[in-house]
Amino acid sequence: MAHMLMKDETIPGVPDVVGSENPMPVTDILGANVKSGNSYFGGEVKTISVTEILDISIQTPATGETILFFKGESSDKAEFNLYEGTTTTVAGTEVDMFSHNRQLATSIDSVIEIDPTVDTLGLQLFHSTLQDARNNVGGSVQNDVPIILAQGTKYLLRAISSTASNETKISLRIIETDTV
């Protein structure tokens, strides 16, 4: 994703373009959000057995824009799902989310929790099974296009194991901006 800057527009920390009377500086929006401290990463690794789950809930703030990238990994057969409009009754353990820009002291506004008690899954937005037609299992799955999440909404990333002792991982990258 790229954003064309206006003639006199700058991004803090990104060098100005020189050498042309009418330069057209272009910066990668993802890189700009890392530089400005709006990009965060975190996740969870857990060994789960048959029909056990690893849940990560994301409660987005009521204002601004929240952009989600995720990756699910498994050492054996598993399913990965993303739901929107999830309801929970008991909070899980808060996930440590870290700013990609380690030079800035910023914190994420979304609330990210591991294994909350889920009442309602909500609308399924994504589903993938890590097993191909030849019964090869394990591997990873991720969203290739960023998902702009709705404001003030709870989402759930769920991994379900189909085998015993399955090391499962969900990784998150979340970008939060004031723009909508």
N, CA and C atoms as a LAMMPS dump frame, in Angstrom:
ITEM: TIMESTEP
0
ITEM: NUMBER OF ATOMS
540
ITEM: BOX BOUNDS ff ff ff
-5.0000000000000000e+02 5.0000000000000000e+02
-5.0000000000000000e+02 5.0000000000000000e+02
-5.0000000000000000e+02 5.0000000000000000e+02
ITEM: ATOMS id mol type element x y z
1 1 1 N 0.851 -1.173 0
2 1 2 C 0 0 0
3 1 3 C 0.893 1.23 0
4 2 1 N 0.659 2.14 -0.908
5 2 2 C 1.446 3.357 -0.971
6 2 3 C 0.515 4.558 -0.884
7 3 1 N 1.06 5.653 -0.418
8 3 2 C 0.312 6.893 -0.273
9 3 3 C 1.131 7.979 -0.94
10 4 1 N 0.555 8.702 -1.897
11 4 2 C 1.279 9.784 -2.54
12 4 3 C 1.159 11.025 -1.665
13 5 1 N 2.286 11.613 -1.326
14 5 2 C 2.285 12.81 -0.508
15 5 3 C 2.025 14.029 -1.374
16 6 1 N 1.364 15.03 -0.803
17 6 2 C 1.181 16.303 -1.489
18 6 3 C 2.531 17.013 -1.506
19 7 1 N 2.678 18.047 -2.336
20 7 2 C 3.972 18.689 -2.566
21 7 3 C 4.684 19.097 -1.272
22 8 1 N 3.981 19.691 -0.32
23 8 2 C 4.621 20.166 0.905
24 8 3 C 4.387 19.256 2.103
25 9 1 N 3.811 18.082 1.889
26 9 2 C 3.521 17.147 2.977
27 9 3 C 4.769 16.321 3.297
28 10 1 N 5.006 16.102 4.577
29 10 2 C 6.134 15.27 5.006
30 10 3 C 5.649 14.271 6.045
31 11 1 N 6.435 13.244 6.233
32 11 2 C 6.177 12.27 7.283
33 11 3 C 7.369 12.313 8.214
34 12 1 N 7.148 12.53 9.523
35 12 2 C 8.269 12.589 10.456
36 12 3 C 9.146 11.343 10.347
37 13 1 N 10.461 11.587 10.259
38 13 2 C 11.407 10.477 10.215
39 13 3 C 11.677 9.933 8.824
40 14 1 N 10.902 10.388 7.82
41 14 2 C 11.119 9.947 6.437
42 14 3 C 11.82 11.083 5.709
43 15 1 N 13.01 10.823 5.116
44 15 2 C 13.771 11.901 4.479
45 15 3 C 13.023 12.517 3.298
46 16 1 N 13.238 13.817 3.1
47 16 2 C 12.652 14.513 1.968
48 16 3 C 13.331 14.075 0.681
49 17 1 N 12.582 14.129 -0.411
50 17 2 C 13.139 13.825 -1.725
51 17 3 C 13.768 15.096 -2.266
52 18 1 N 14.99 15 -2.759
53 18 2 C 15.681 16.159 -3.325
54 18 3 C 16.136 15.837 -4.729
55 19 1 N 16.485 16.892 -5.481
56 19 2 C 17.03 16.679 -6.813
57 19 3 C 16.029 16.907 -7.924
58 20 1 N 14.84 17.378 -7.617
59 20 2 C 13.836 17.645 -8.638
60 20 3 C 13.043 18.864 -8.214
61 21 1 N 12.639 19.656 -9.211
62 21 2 C 11.841 20.83 -8.899
63 21 3 C 10.457 20.455 -8.385
64 22 1 N 9.896 19.37 -8.882
65 22 2 C 8.582 18.899 -8.465
66 22 3 C 8.665 17.433 -8.052
67 23 1 N 9.292 17.153 -6.918
68 23 2 C 9.427 15.748 -6.521
69 23 3 C 8.066 15.15 -6.158
70 24 1 N 7.938 13.861 -6.339
71 24 2 C 6.723 13.15 -5.957
72 24 3 C 7.128 12.07 -4.957
73 25 1 N 7.319 12.459 -3.686
74 25 2 C 7.713 11.447 -2.702
75 25 3 C 6.575 10.479 -2.435
76 26 1 N 6.891 9.213 -2.399
77 26 2 C 5.913 8.168 -2.109
78 26 3 C 6.48 7.318 -0.991
79 27 1 N 5.647 7.015 0.001
80 27 2 C 6.101 6.166 1.099
81 27 3 C 5.109 5.024 1.285
82 28 1 N 5.601 3.949 1.744
83 28 2 C 4.777 2.79 2.054
84 28 3 C 4.024 3.088 3.345
85 29 1 N 2.697 2.975 3.31
86 29 2 C 1.882 3.288 4.491
87 29 3 C 2.246 2.387 5.664
88 30 1 N 2.512 1.103 5.396
89 30 2 C 2.884 0.203 6.485
90 30 3 C 4.165 0.678 7.145
91 31 1 N 5.141 1.052 6.326
92 31 2 C 6.406 1.561 6.864
93 31 3 C 6.217 2.855 7.631
94 32 1 N 5.352 3.719 7.127
95 32 2 C 5.081 4.988 7.81
96 32 3 C 4.441 4.744 9.17
97 33 1 N 3.548 3.745 9.264
98 33 2 C 2.916 3.44 10.553
99 33 3 C 3.904 2.819 11.536
100 34 1 N 4.847 2.045 11.049
101 34 2 C 5.907 1.525 11.924
102 34 3 C 6.713 2.698 12.453
103 35 1 N 7.094 3.592 11.563
104 35 2 C 7.919 4.746 11.939
105 35 3 C 7.207 5.633 12.956
106 36 1 N 5.889 5.807 12.806
107 36 2 C 5.143 6.697 13.699
108 36 3 C 4.722 6.026 15.005
109 37 1 N 4.976 4.722 15.147
110 37 2 C 4.641 4.028 16.391
111 37 3 C 3.224 3.5 16.447
112 38 1 N 2.536 3.406 15.297
113 38 2 C 1.142 2.942 15.267
114 38 3 C 1.003 1.462 14.941
115 39 1 N 2.108 0.745 14.8
116 39 2 C 2.084 -0.659 14.395
117 39 3 C 2.58 -1.528 15.542
118 40 1 N 1.826 -2.606 15.84
119 40 2 C 2.119 -3.454 16.999
120 40 3 C 2.143 -4.922 16.59
121 41 1 N 2.901 -5.735 17.334
122 41 2 C 2.955 -7.176 17.078
123 41 3 C 2.877 -7.946 18.377
124 42 1 N 2.384 -9.174 18.292
125 42 2 C 2.274 -10.062 19.451
126 42 3 C 1.606 -11.344 19.013
127 43 1 N 1.319 -12.199 19.976
128 43 2 C 0.667 -13.458 19.646
129 43 3 C 0.807 -14.461 20.766
130 44 1 N 0.537 -15.718 20.44
131 44 2 C 0.565 -16.772 21.456
132 44 3 C 0.922 -18.098 20.8
133 45 1 N 1.708 -18.898 21.517
134 45 2 C 2.026 -20.267 21.127
135 45 3 C 1.496 -21.177 22.221
136 46 1 N 0.799 -22.249 21.823
137 46 2 C 0.205 -23.148 22.802
138 46 3 C 0.129 -24.545 22.201
139 47 1 N 0.452 -25.561 22.992
140 47 2 C 0.283 -26.942 22.554
141 47 3 C -1.121 -27.375 22.938
142 48 1 N -1.911 -27.746 21.923
143 48 2 C -3.293 -28.16 22.149
144 48 3 C -3.506 -29.564 21.585
145 49 1 N -4.466 -30.264 22.146
146 49 2 C -4.781 -31.639 21.721
147 49 3 C -6.095 -31.667 20.96
148 50 1 N -6.553 -32.855 20.632
149 50 2 C -7.753 -33.044 19.812
150 50 3 C -8.92 -32.229 20.35
151 51 1 N -9.523 -31.453 19.487
152 51 2 C -10.673 -30.568 19.728
153 51 3 C -10.391 -29.44 20.72
154 52 1 N -9.173 -29.317 21.228
155 52 2 C -8.857 -28.162 22.069
156 52 3 C -8.659 -26.943 21.181
157 53 1 N -8.779 -25.772 21.801
158 53 2 C -8.72 -24.538 21.029
159 53 3 C -7.707 -23.558 21.611
160 54 1 N -7.267 -22.67 20.764
161 54 2 C -6.513 -21.484 21.15
162 54 3 C -7.313 -20.315 20.619
163 55 1 N -7.809 -19.466 21.513
164 55 2 C -8.591 -18.293 21.135
165 55 3 C -7.816 -17.031 21.458
166 56 1 N -7.871 -16.08 20.543
167 56 2 C -7.37 -14.727 20.807
168 56 3 C -8.47 -13.767 20.403
169 57 1 N -8.94 -12.964 21.376
170 57 2 C -9.977 -11.977 21.078
171 57 3 C -9.339 -10.598 20.92
172 58 1 N -9.955 -9.803 20.059
173 58 2 C -9.497 -8.44 19.796
174 58 3 C -10.699 -7.527 19.947
175 59 1 N -10.674 -6.647 20.942
176 59 2 C -11.721 -5.633 21.108
177 59 3 C -11.172 -4.329 20.547
178 60 1 N -11.768 -3.842 19.463
179 60 2 C -11.276 -2.618 18.84
180 60 3 C -11.795 -1.39 19.585
181 61 1 N -11.037 -0.289 19.523
182 61 2 C -11.502 0.939 20.162
183 61 3 C -12.709 1.521 19.424
184 62 1 N -13.428 2.425 20.094
185 62 2 C -14.641 3.025 19.533
186 62 3 C -14.339 4.075 18.469
187 63 1 N -13.102 4.526 18.389
188 63 2 C -12.732 5.543 17.405
189 63 3 C -11.479 5.096 16.663
190 64 1 N -11.213 5.759 15.556
191 64 2 C -10.005 5.478 14.779
192 64 3 C -10.164 4.257 13.89
193 65 1 N -9.046 3.854 13.318
194 65 2 C -9.023 2.73 12.386
195 65 3 C -8.081 1.656 12.918
196 66 1 N -8.544 0.41 12.919
197 66 2 C -7.739 -0.729 13.367
198 66 3 C -7.591 -1.683 12.189
199 67 1 N -6.349 -1.961 11.83
200 67 2 C -6.042 -2.821 10.68
201 67 3 C -5.369 -4.081 11.198
202 68 1 N -5.859 -5.242 10.768
203 68 2 C -5.373 -6.532 11.258
204 68 3 C -4.67 -7.333 10.164
205 69 1 N -3.509 -7.849 10.521
206 69 2 C -2.821 -8.898 9.772
207 69 3 C -2.654 -10.049 10.755
208 70 1 N -2.845 -11.279 10.319
209 70 2 C -2.625 -12.403 11.232
210 70 3 C -2.001 -13.572 10.488
211 71 1 N -1.399 -14.454 11.27
212 71 2 C -0.824 -15.677 10.729
213 71 3 C -1.087 -16.791 11.728
214 72 1 N -1.579 -17.918 11.232
215 72 2 C -1.794 -19.098 12.058
216 72 3 C -0.815 -20.18 11.63
217 73 1 N -0.174 -20.831 12.601
218 73 2 C 0.772 -21.898 12.307
219 73 3 C 0.449 -23.107 13.173
220 74 1 N 0.74 -24.288 12.64
221 74 2 C 0.435 -25.513 13.362
222 74 3 C 1.436 -26.592 12.975
223 75 1 N 1.812 -27.417 13.948
224 75 2 C 2.731 -28.519 13.667
225 75 3 C 1.994 -29.723 13.093
226 76 1 N 0.659 -29.706 13.13
227 76 2 C -0.137 -30.822 12.623
228 76 3 C -1.475 -30.274 12.128
229 77 1 N -2.446 -31.137 11.873
230 77 2 C -3.729 -30.719 11.32
231 77 3 C -4.468 -29.794 12.282
232 78 1 N -4.935 -28.668 11.748
233 78 2 C -5.671 -27.697 12.558
234 78 3 C -6.538 -26.835 11.656
235 79 1 N -7.512 -26.177 12.273
236 79 2 C -8.361 -25.205 11.585
237 79 3 C -8.114 -23.832 12.188
238 80 1 N -8.184 -22.81 11.345
239 80 2 C -8.058 -21.432 11.803
240 80 3 C -9.261 -20.654 11.309
241 81 1 N -9.871 -19.864 12.211
242 81 2 C -11.073 -19.106 11.908
243 81 3 C -10.951 -17.691 12.446
244 82 1 N -11.626 -16.754 11.778
245 82 2 C -11.76 -15.385 12.261
246 82 3 C -13.245 -15.064 12.304
247 83 1 N -13.702 -14.572 13.469
248 83 2 C -15.108 -14.222 13.673
249 83 3 C -15.219 -12.744 14.034
250 84 1 N -16.343 -12.141 13.65
251 84 2 C -16.649 -10.745 13.968
252 84 3 C -17.933 -10.701 14.784
253 85 1 N -17.96 -9.854 15.829
254 85 2 C -19.151 -9.734 16.663
255 85 3 C -19.208 -10.774 17.76
256 86 1 N -18.058 -11.29 18.161
257 86 2 C -17.959 -12.29 19.222
258 86 3 C -18.383 -11.671 20.557
259 87 1 N -19.044 -12.464 21.401
260 87 2 C -19.327 -12.017 22.769
261 87 3 C -18.646 -12.98 23.739
262 88 1 N -18.139 -12.412 24.825
263 88 2 C -17.452 -13.201 25.856
264 88 3 C -18.012 -12.828 27.216
265 89 1 N -17.94 -13.778 28.171
266 89 2 C -18.411 -13.49 29.531
267 89 3 C -17.263 -13.319 30.502
268 90 1 N -16.185 -14.047 30.305
269 90 2 C -15.032 -13.949 31.204
270 90 3 C -13.824 -13.56 30.368
271 91 1 N -13.139 -12.52 30.811
272 91 2 C -11.957 -12.048 30.088
273 91 3 C -10.849 -13.092 30.133
274 92 1 N -10.023 -13.073 29.122
275 92 2 C -8.859 -13.949 29.09
276 92 3 C -7.648 -13.226 29.643
277 93 1 N -6.486 -13.793 29.405
278 93 2 C -5.221 -13.185 29.809
279 93 3 C -4.789 -12.205 28.727
280 94 1 N -4.443 -10.996 29.128
281 94 2 C -4.068 -9.979 28.145
282 94 3 C -2.779 -10.374 27.426
283 95 1 N -2.789 -10.19 26.109
284 95 2 C -1.624 -10.475 25.272
285 95 3 C -0.709 -9.259 25.286
286 96 1 N 0.574 -9.493 25.466
287 96 2 C 1.547 -8.406 25.362
288 96 3 C 1.718 -8.049 23.892
289 97 1 N 1.392 -6.813 23.55
290 97 2 C 1.574 -6.315 22.186
291 97 3 C 2.701 -5.286 22.238
292 98 1 N 3.621 -5.379 21.3
293 98 2 C 4.812 -4.543 21.288
294 98 3 C 4.81 -3.649 20.057
295 99 1 N 5.241 -2.399 20.235
296 99 2 C 5.355 -1.477 19.116
297 99 3 C 6.493 -1.933 18.203
298 100 1 N 6.27 -1.874 16.893
299 100 2 C 7.342 -2.178 15.951
300 100 3 C 8.459 -1.146 16.044
301 101 1 N 8.133 0.074 16.459
302 101 2 C 9.152 1.108 16.636
303 101 3 C 9.574 1.106 18.104
304 102 1 N 10.667 0.442 18.391
305 102 2 C 11.126 0.263 19.766
306 102 3 C 11.715 1.55 20.355
307 103 1 N 11.822 2.599 19.555
308 103 2 C 12.348 3.869 20.054
309 103 3 C 11.252 4.771 20.61
310 104 1 N 9.994 4.4 20.381
311 104 2 C 8.879 5.199 20.868
312 104 3 C 8.118 4.449 21.963
313 105 1 N 7.62 5.197 22.936
314 105 2 C 6.833 4.599 24.018
315 105 3 C 5.351 4.76 23.685
316 106 1 N 4.834 3.874 22.816
317 106 2 C 3.419 3.914 22.456
318 106 3 C 2.759 2.63 22.935
319 107 1 N 1.452 2.686 23.122
320 107 2 C 0.728 1.478 23.526
321 107 3 C -0.533 1.34 22.689
322 108 1 N -0.951 0.103 22.51
323 108 2 C -2.104 -0.217 21.683
324 108 3 C -3.4 0.105 22.426
325 109 1 N -4.416 0.583 21.688
326 109 2 C -5.716 0.887 22.283
327 109 3 C -6.643 -0.324 22.277
328 110 1 N -6.469 -1.222 21.298
329 110 2 C -7.277 -2.445 21.259
330 110 3 C -6.934 -3.317 22.46
331 111 1 N -7.902 -4.101 22.907
332 111 2 C -7.672 -5.043 24.006
333 111 3 C -7.572 -6.436 23.392
334 112 1 N -6.414 -7.084 23.583
335 112 2 C -6.146 -8.394 23.007
336 112 3 C -6.022 -9.393 24.159
337 113 1 N -6.808 -10.491 24.117
338 113 2 C -6.812 -11.476 25.203
339 113 3 C -6.703 -12.897 24.667
340 114 1 N -6.024 -13.739 25.451
341 114 2 C -5.895 -15.156 25.139
342 114 3 C -6.958 -15.93 25.91
343 115 1 N -7.644 -16.82 25.229
344 115 2 C -8.601 -17.766 25.808
345 115 3 C -9.648 -17.148 26.734
346 116 1 N -10.394 -16.13 26.229
347 116 2 C -11.542 -15.666 27.01
348 116 3 C -12.642 -16.727 26.952
349 117 1 N -13.63 -16.626 27.828
350 117 2 C -14.785 -17.527 27.763
351 117 3 C -15.747 -16.969 26.72
352 118 1 N -15.941 -17.716 25.643
353 118 2 C -16.729 -17.255 24.497
354 118 3 C -18.177 -17.722 24.63
355 119 1 N -19.12 -16.759 24.516
356 119 2 C -20.558 -17.066 24.494
357 119 3 C -21.04 -17.279 23.068
358 120 1 N -20.756 -16.31 22.217
359 120 2 C -21.206 -16.335 20.825
360 120 3 C -20.017 -16.073 19.919
361 121 1 N -19.84 -16.94 18.911
362 121 2 C -18.711 -16.755 17.991
363 121 3 C -18.894 -15.535 17.103
364 122 1 N -20.086 -15.311 16.582
365 122 2 C -20.335 -14.209 15.663
366 122 3 C -20.239 -14.671 14.22
367 123 1 N -20.062 -13.719 13.317
368 123 2 C -20.003 -13.97 11.88
369 123 3 C -18.62 -14.487 11.495
370 124 1 N -18.571 -15.634 10.817
371 124 2 C -17.287 -16.189 10.393
372 124 3 C -16.818 -15.451 9.135
373 125 1 N -15.629 -14.811 9.254
374 125 2 C -15.072 -14.061 8.136
375 125 3 C -13.999 -14.849 7.386
376 126 1 N -13.371 -15.805 8.068
377 126 2 C -12.239 -16.527 7.487
378 126 3 C -12.217 -17.934 8.046
379 127 1 N -11.894 -18.909 7.182
380 127 2 C -11.731 -20.303 7.617
381 127 3 C -10.67 -20.963 6.746
382 128 1 N -9.765 -21.689 7.376
383 128 2 C -8.77 -22.456 6.636
384 128 3 C -8.4 -23.695 7.437
385 129 1 N -8.22 -24.811 6.735
386 129 2 C -7.773 -26.057 7.353
387 129 3 C -6.377 -26.36 6.876
388 130 1 N -5.48 -26.65 7.812
389 130 2 C -4.107 -27 7.446
390 130 3 C -4.023 -28.498 7.206
391 131 1 N -4.516 -28.908 6.055
392 131 2 C -4.4 -30.284 5.572
393 131 3 C -4.763 -30.238 4.101
394 132 1 N -3.902 -30.774 3.244
395 132 2 C -4.198 -30.744 1.819
396 132 3 C -4.798 -32.066 1.35
397 133 1 N -5.051 -32.181 0.055
398 133 2 C -5.703 -33.366 -0.513
399 133 3 C -4.871 -34.639 -0.34
400 134 1 N -3.566 -34.494 -0.141
401 134 2 C -2.697 -35.661 0.043
402 134 3 C -2.481 -35.989 1.514
403 135 1 N -3.266 -35.375 2.387
404 135 2 C -3.159 -35.549 3.842
405 135 3 C -1.87 -35.017 4.436
406 136 1 N -1.178 -34.117 3.714
407 136 2 C -0.054 -33.406 4.323
408 136 3 C -0.646 -32.434 5.333
409 137 1 N -0.036 -32.353 6.479
410 137 2 C -0.607 -31.521 7.542
411 137 3 C 0.43 -30.555 8.079
412 138 1 N -0.067 -29.586 8.829
413 138 2 C 0.805 -28.588 9.42
414 138 3 C 1.064 -27.471 8.424
415 139 1 N 1.832 -26.505 8.854
416 139 2 C 2.159 -25.373 7.997
417 139 3 C 1.595 -24.093 8.559
418 140 1 N 1.302 -23.144 7.662
419 140 2 C 0.805 -21.853 8.119
420 140 3 C -0.232 -21.305 7.154
421 141 1 N -1.023 -20.371 7.658
422 141 2 C -2.044 -19.678 6.878
423 141 3 C -2.057 -18.23 7.36
424 142 1 N -2.301 -17.313 6.438
425 142 2 C -2.361 -15.908 6.837
426 142 3 C -3.243 -15.138 5.873
427 143 1 N -3.687 -13.948 6.324
428 143 2 C -4.454 -13.098 5.418
429 143 3 C -3.458 -12.305 4.576
430 144 1 N -3.681 -12.283 3.265
431 144 2 C -2.777 -11.591 2.342
432 144 3 C -3.115 -10.113 2.212
433 145 1 N -4.348 -9.766 2.496
434 145 2 C -4.799 -8.385 2.394
435 145 3 C -5.177 -7.925 3.8
436 146 1 N -4.739 -6.735 4.204
437 146 2 C -5.096 -6.266 5.546
438 146 3 C -6.606 -6.145 5.705
439 147 1 N -7.085 -6.421 6.907
440 147 2 C -8.509 -6.325 7.208
441 147 3 C -8.719 -5.1 8.086
442 148 1 N -9.54 -4.161 7.621
443 148 2 C -9.88 -2.989 8.432
444 148 3 C -11.066 -3.387 9.29
445 149 1 N -10.835 -3.44 10.595
446 149 2 C -11.85 -3.911 11.536
447 149 3 C -12.84 -2.799 11.881
448 150 1 N -14.059 -3.184 12.212
449 150 2 C -15.09 -2.227 12.615
450 150 3 C -14.761 -1.66 14
451 151 1 N -15.131 -0.422 14.213
452 151 2 C -14.899 0.226 15.506
453 151 3 C -15.777 -0.398 16.582
454 152 1 N -15.241 -0.461 17.819
455 152 2 C -16.02 -0.921 18.962
456 152 3 C -16.584 -2.321 18.805
457 153 1 N -15.84 -3.21 18.156
458 153 2 C -16.317 -4.562 17.855
459 153 3 C -15.317 -5.59 18.363
460 154 1 N -15.833 -6.724 18.823
461 154 2 C -14.947 -7.804 19.284
462 154 3 C -14.796 -8.838 18.177
463 155 1 N -13.555 -9.242 17.937
464 155 2 C -13.209 -10.261 16.953
465 155 3 C -12.57 -11.431 17.678
466 156 1 N -12.612 -12.592 17.049
467 156 2 C -12.013 -13.788 17.638
468 156 3 C -11.232 -14.547 16.57
469 157 1 N -9.954 -14.795 16.847
470 157 2 C -9.139 -15.706 16.05
471 157 3 C -9.116 -17.014 16.809
472 158 1 N -9.524 -18.099 16.152
473 158 2 C -9.635 -19.395 16.83
474 158 3 C -8.873 -20.454 16.045
475 159 1 N -8.028 -21.2 16.766
476 159 2 C -7.356 -22.381 16.208
477 159 3 C -7.928 -23.6 16.904
478 160 1 N -8.284 -24.628 16.117
479 160 2 C -8.825 -25.873 16.655
480 160 3 C -7.933 -27.011 16.179
481 161 1 N -7.43 -27.798 17.115
482 161 2 C -6.554 -28.918 16.767
483 161 3 C -7.362 -30.163 16.423
484 162 1 N -6.834 -30.932 15.465
485 162 2 C -7.44 -32.228 15.111
486 162 3 C -6.555 -33.387 15.546
487 163 1 N -5.451 -33.083 16.215
488 163 2 C -4.51 -34.122 16.648
489 163 3 C -4.007 -33.813 18.055
490 164 1 N -3.349 -34.79 18.667
491 164 2 C -2.783 -34.599 20.006
492 164 3 C -1.443 -33.872 19.922
493 165 1 N -1.117 -33.162 20.964
494 165 2 C 0.186 -32.475 21.097
495 165 3 C 0.53 -31.643 19.87
496 166 1 N -0.366 -30.793 19.486
497 166 2 C -0.213 -29.96 18.305
498 166 3 C 0.243 -28.565 18.719
499 167 1 N 1.499 -28.216 18.419
500 167 2 C 1.978 -26.876 18.746
501 167 3 C 1.359 -25.89 17.764
502 168 1 N 0.617 -24.934 18.303
503 168 2 C -0.172 -24.008 17.501
504 168 3 C 0.206 -22.58 17.866
505 169 1 N 0.258 -21.725 16.856
506 169 2 C 0.675 -20.338 17.076
507 169 3 C -0.233 -19.409 16.285
508 170 1 N -0.636 -18.316 16.933
509 170 2 C -1.331 -17.235 16.245
510 170 3 C -0.498 -15.974 16.453
511 171 1 N -0.094 -15.37 15.341
512 171 2 C 0.683 -14.12 15.372
513 171 3 C -0.185 -12.988 14.849
514 172 1 N -0.048 -11.827 15.478
515 172 2 C -0.838 -10.66 15.105
516 172 3 C 0.058 -9.497 14.732
517 173 1 N -0.396 -8.712 13.775
518 173 2 C 0.149 -7.386 13.535
519 173 3 C -1.065 -6.482 13.442
520 174 1 N -1.085 -5.466 14.289
521 174 2 C -2.224 -4.542 14.326
522 174 3 C -1.708 -3.132 14.153
523 175 1 N -2.354 -2.387 13.269
524 175 2 C -2.044 -0.988 13.051
525 175 3 C -3.255 -0.176 13.507
526 176 1 N -3.015 0.818 14.33
527 176 2 C -4.089 1.704 14.803
528 176 3 C -3.76 3.132 14.387
529 177 1 N -4.742 3.788 13.756
530 177 2 C -4.564 5.184 13.352
531 177 3 C -5.793 5.982 13.746
532 178 1 N -5.663 7.291 13.711
533 178 2 C -6.801 8.168 14.002
534 178 3 C -7.712 8.309 12.789
535 179 1 N -7.234 7.9 11.625
536 179 2 C -7.971 8.03 10.371
537 179 3 C -9.063 6.991 10.266
538 180 1 N -10.181 7.39 9.705
539 180 2 C -11.255 6.434 9.42
540 180 3 C -11.614 6.55 7.961
